[in-house]
Each structure stands twice: as structure tokens, then as C-alpha cells.
Amino acid sequence: MQKIGLFGGTFDPVHYGHLAVGKAALEQLDLDSLIFIPAPSPPHKQSDKITPFYHRLAMLELAIGEDHGFSVSPIEAELQGLSYTIDTLTILRRRFKGDVTFFYVIGLDAFAEISTWKQYQLLLSEVSFVVIDRPSHDNKTCEEIVCTELHGYSASGEGCWRNENGSTVYRLVMDPVAVSSTEIRELLRNGKAVEEMVPPAVIEYIQAKSLYARDIL
């Protein structure tokens, strides 16, 4: 059975924190590979200005370099309109042959809003969620969100919960990486250095394309 990780997001821009999460997921879940999936038009960020998709895709490809555990997919650019995870998963199910289990990597803040996602109950039954262990969201831990806001889940080992249908939620344990894309964009707009936060190849791309120095084009 193949175990494939899916890491969606805006990645605006990708940074070392994203890569650290990917590595932790690969190791802790013993995944065969992990696919970064940038969202062209994320439903939860409609009011935000987002860097054009092709730039974010290019930066991701530069960030992962020759790491054979990682890959990048432009699959959500094929979707019409907003990028819904359930639609992405439907396409991936058709493309991957044989026995495969998908693991969707997600931050605690986003997981806390899972009940607002399109067809979230179906999504929970189709993919295992891997929740990044961050400081509690609105004073709620991953365990509290699973046990109070989802139905039928119970503990199945340390940092793992399952329901009667076999749906699984895992807690990804890792040292926090104090970096965010929002912070990086602000630093770049103010001419500050971000070498400790962003891979060199990505910084070169940002400079070459004049990204973040002013309002996004």
C-alpha cells in the first residue's frame, strides 16, 4: 500500500517552516512521499491579495530542489473556480493506481474550521488528517477539536483518533518553527533580510521577479 502525504496551502511564499512540517510528516507517518499542492484560489482567503499561482508554484519547485521525498503538483489549477480539497482528492483518486492511502497535512487553526469545508464528512472518510501540533487554537487542543466537534472519534494510541468508519486523525508532533509567510512578506516589503526563513533559491527568485517589494501584481 502506498502512503502519500498531501500538503495544501497558499505558500506565499514557501519557507523553512513548510519544509520542516513536510519532513516531520514523512518521518512520523512513514510516508512514501509528500506532495505540496498550492491553491490557485483558496476559499478561505478570498479577501486577501495573493501572489499569482505560477510564481508560488515556481518557488515551491525551487524550495524542494532534489529532495526525492517531496514533489509539487499544479493539480488545483485544473479546477474551475475555488480550490476545494474534496475536488482535488477526487482527481487524485483517479490518477493514483492501486492501493493508496492519502494523508492530508493541515494546521490546527485550519483543522478547527473543518466543519465549514465543502463535504467535510465525506472528506474525513476519504483521507486521514495529520494536524500540525501548534499552540492551541482559541484555547483548544487537537484532541479537544476531534472529540468535541467531530462525531464518533475515540483515542487509538498516543496522538491518534479513529471513528467507527475507520476515519483517522493524527497529531503531528514537532518543534515549533517561528516563521510565517505573512511575516516574511512584511519583512521583504520593508527591505529586511529573510535568509534564515527562506531557502536561497527562493530568495533569488523573489528578487529576480520583484515579488513582495510592493503590492502584489
DOLUMTI-132917 format. One record per residue (C-alpha): residue number from 1; residue in three letters; x, z negated, y negated. Coordinates in steps of 0.02 Angstrom, whole numbers. Layout:
BEGIN
{NUM 'ala' {X Z Y}}
...
//
This chain:
BEGIN
{1 'met' {0 0 0}}
{2 'gln' {63 46 -173}}
{3 'lys' {56 -87 -308}}
{4 'ile' {50 -7 -480}}
{5 'gly' {53 -103 -644}}
{6 'leu' {-39 -35 -796}}
{7 'phe' {10 -97 -968}}
{8 'gly' {-102 -31 -1106}}
{9 'gly' {-90 -58 -1292}}
{10 'thr' {-54 22 -1459}}
{11 'phe' {135 -9 -1451}}
{12 'asp' {152 15 -1638}}
{13 'pro' {299 5 -1616}}
{14 'val' {356 -44 -1441}}
{15 'his' {478 -191 -1443}}
{16 'tyr' {582 -302 -1329}}
{17 'gly' {433 -416 -1301}}
{18 'his' {335 -274 -1220}}
{19 'leu' {483 -232 -1108}}
{20 'ala' {505 -415 -1058}}
{21 'val' {322 -426 -1008}}
{22 'gly' {341 -268 -904}}
{23 'lys' {493 -338 -814}}
{24 'ala' {407 -504 -780}}
{25 'ala' {255 -415 -707}}
{26 'leu' {364 -305 -596}}
{27 'glu' {457 -455 -527}}
{28 'gln' {318 -585 -510}}
{29 'leu' {188 -468 -434}}
{30 'asp' {318 -368 -334}}
{31 'leu' {252 -206 -408}}
{32 'asp' {315 -36 -354}}
{33 'ser' {310 25 -534}}
{34 'leu' {231 -9 -702}}
{35 'ile' {153 122 -815}}
{36 'phe' {146 98 -1004}}
{37 'ile' {-15 177 -1070}}
{38 'pro' {-25 195 -1261}}
{39 'ala' {-202 206 -1330}}
{40 'pro' {-239 350 -1449}}
{41 'ser' {-394 265 -1519}}
{42 'pro' {-416 84 -1462}}
{43 'pro' {-596 21 -1485}}
{44 'his' {-540 -150 -1548}}
{45 'lys' {-430 -79 -1689}}
{46 'gln' {-545 45 -1773}}
{47 'ser' {-519 -34 -1944}}
{48 'asp' {-329 -30 -1931}}
{49 'lys' {-209 107 -1982}}
{50 'ile' {-116 160 -1826}}
{51 'thr' {39 269 -1813}}
{52 'pro' {-2 441 -1738}}
{53 'phe' {-9 442 -1549}}
{54 'tyr' {134 564 -1521}}
{55 'his' {254 450 -1616}}
{56 'arg' {205 297 -1515}}
{57 'leu' {219 394 -1353}}
{58 'ala' {392 457 -1400}}
{59 'met' {451 282 -1446}}
{60 'leu' {392 215 -1278}}
{61 'glu' {485 351 -1185}}
{62 'leu' {644 309 -1282}}
{63 'ala' {621 122 -1252}}
{64 'ile' {610 133 -1063}}
{65 'gly' {756 255 -1050}}
{66 'glu' {818 273 -871}}
{67 'asp' {731 117 -805}}
{68 'his' {657 181 -642}}
{69 'gly' {533 37 -632}}
{70 'phe' {445 97 -789}}
{71 'ser' {355 256 -838}}
{72 'val' {246 311 -984}}
{73 'ser' {81 404 -969}}
{74 'pro' {-13 500 -1105}}
{75 'ile' {-169 494 -997}}
{76 'glu' {-281 418 -1129}}
{77 'ala' {-252 567 -1243}}
{78 'glu' {-359 663 -1119}}
{79 'leu' {-510 553 -1153}}
{80 'gln' {-638 604 -1281}}
{81 'gly' {-667 477 -1420}}
{82 'leu' {-619 295 -1399}}
{83 'ser' {-497 238 -1264}}
{84 'tyr' {-593 132 -1138}}
{85 'thr' {-496 56 -994}}
{86 'ile' {-633 90 -866}}
{87 'asp' {-624 276 -906}}
{88 'thr' {-434 276 -890}}
{89 'leu' {-447 189 -722}}
{90 'thr' {-571 319 -660}}
{91 'ile' {-445 458 -694}}
{92 'leu' {-302 360 -615}}
{93 'arg' {-404 330 -457}}
{94 'arg' {-423 517 -437}}
{95 'arg' {-238 552 -463}}
{96 'phe' {-160 421 -351}}
{97 'lys' {-174 465 -168}}
{98 'gly' {-180 341 -25}}
{99 'asp' {-197 153 -29}}
{100 'val' {-158 88 -204}}
{101 'thr' {-195 -73 -298}}
{102 'phe' {-189 -73 -488}}
{103 'phe' {-135 -225 -589}}
{104 'tyr' {-186 -222 -772}}
{105 'val' {-69 -320 -885}}
{106 'ile' {-157 -400 -1034}}
{107 'gly' {-126 -534 -1166}}
{108 'leu' {-225 -695 -1163}}
{109 'asp' {-306 -654 -1331}}
{110 'ala' {-372 -487 -1266}}
{111 'phe' {-423 -561 -1098}}
{112 'ala' {-527 -692 -1189}}
{113 'glu' {-636 -547 -1250}}
{114 'ile' {-650 -458 -1082}}
{115 'ser' {-840 -481 -1078}}
{116 'thr' {-851 -364 -1229}}
{117 'trp' {-761 -221 -1141}}
{118 'lys' {-855 -69 -1077}}
{119 'gln' {-920 -101 -899}}
{120 'tyr' {-811 -256 -886}}
{121 'gln' {-891 -318 -725}}
{122 'leu' {-850 -153 -639}}
{123 'leu' {-676 -158 -714}}
{124 'leu' {-646 -333 -645}}
{125 'ser' {-694 -272 -472}}
{126 'glu' {-584 -117 -481}}
{127 'val' {-420 -189 -545}}
{128 'ser' {-325 -353 -535}}
{129 'phe' {-291 -429 -706}}
{130 'val' {-121 -501 -749}}
{131 'val' {-139 -614 -900}}
{132 'ile' {15 -647 -1006}}
{133 'asp' {40 -834 -1022}}
{134 'arg' {44 -860 -1210}}
{135 'pro' {-1 -1010 -1319}}
{136 'ser' {-185 -1047 -1290}}
{137 'his' {-312 -934 -1372}}
{138 'asp' {-438 -1033 -1475}}
{139 'asn' {-380 -1187 -1379}}
{140 'lys' {-425 -1105 -1212}}
{141 'thr' {-304 -1076 -1069}}
{142 'cys' {-311 -932 -947}}
{143 'glu' {-387 -1047 -817}}
{144 'glu' {-525 -1104 -935}}
{145 'ile' {-570 -925 -980}}
{146 'val' {-578 -873 -797}}
{147 'cys' {-678 -1024 -740}}
{148 'thr' {-799 -1042 -885}}
{149 'glu' {-827 -866 -950}}
{150 'leu' {-818 -765 -789}}
{151 'his' {-927 -796 -637}}
{152 'gly' {-884 -846 -460}}
{153 'tyr' {-696 -868 -479}}
{154 'ser' {-600 -1009 -397}}
{155 'ala' {-417 -1054 -382}}
{156 'ser' {-319 -963 -247}}
{157 'gly' {-146 -1035 -265}}
{158 'glu' {-45 -1075 -420}}
{159 'gly' {-91 -962 -565}}
{160 'cys' {-212 -855 -464}}
{161 'trp' {-403 -848 -458}}
{162 'arg' {-518 -745 -348}}
{163 'asn' {-705 -719 -337}}
{164 'glu' {-816 -685 -187}}
{165 'asn' {-796 -497 -210}}
{166 'gly' {-607 -505 -199}}
{167 'ser' {-575 -480 -386}}
{168 'thr' {-414 -566 -436}}
{169 'val' {-341 -635 -597}}
{170 'tyr' {-157 -684 -605}}
{171 'arg' {-68 -785 -739}}
{172 'leu' {99 -708 -787}}
{173 'val' {225 -847 -819}}
{174 'met' {370 -803 -933}}
{175 'asp' {469 -872 -1079}}
{176 'pro' {382 -826 -1242}}
{177 'val' {461 -684 -1340}}
{178 'ala' {438 -721 -1525}}
{179 'val' {410 -543 -1586}}
{180 'ser' {259 -439 -1633}}
{181 'ser' {229 -261 -1687}}
{182 'thr' {141 -324 -1844}}
{183 'glu' {296 -424 -1893}}
{184 'ile' {410 -276 -1858}}
{185 'arg' {307 -158 -1966}}
{186 'glu' {310 -282 -2109}}
{187 'leu' {498 -305 -2096}}
{188 'leu' {527 -118 -2094}}
{189 'arg' {416 -91 -2246}}
{190 'asn' {525 -217 -2337}}
{191 'gly' {688 -138 -2281}}
{192 'lys' {734 -280 -2164}}
{193 'ala' {834 -265 -2003}}
{194 'val' {743 -267 -1835}}
{195 'glu' {890 -239 -1716}}
{196 'glu' {852 -399 -1619}}
{197 'met' {672 -346 -1591}}
{198 'val' {676 -158 -1556}}
{199 'pro' {785 -50 -1442}}
{200 'pro' {918 52 -1535}}
{201 'ala' {845 221 -1484}}
{202 'val' {676 170 -1554}}
{203 'ile' {753 114 -1718}}
{204 'glu' {841 282 -1733}}
{205 'tyr' {676 371 -1704}}
{206 'ile' {587 264 -1834}}
{207 'gln' {721 303 -1962}}
{208 'ala' {725 488 -1920}}
{209 'lys' {536 504 -1938}}
{210 'ser' {524 385 -2088}}
{211 'leu' {396 276 -1999}}
{212 'tyr' {336 110 -2071}}
{213 'ala' {436 126 -2232}}
{214 'arg' {271 157 -2321}}
{215 'asp' {90 175 -2272}}
{216 'ile' {69 264 -2105}}
{217 'leu' {48 451 -2124}}
//
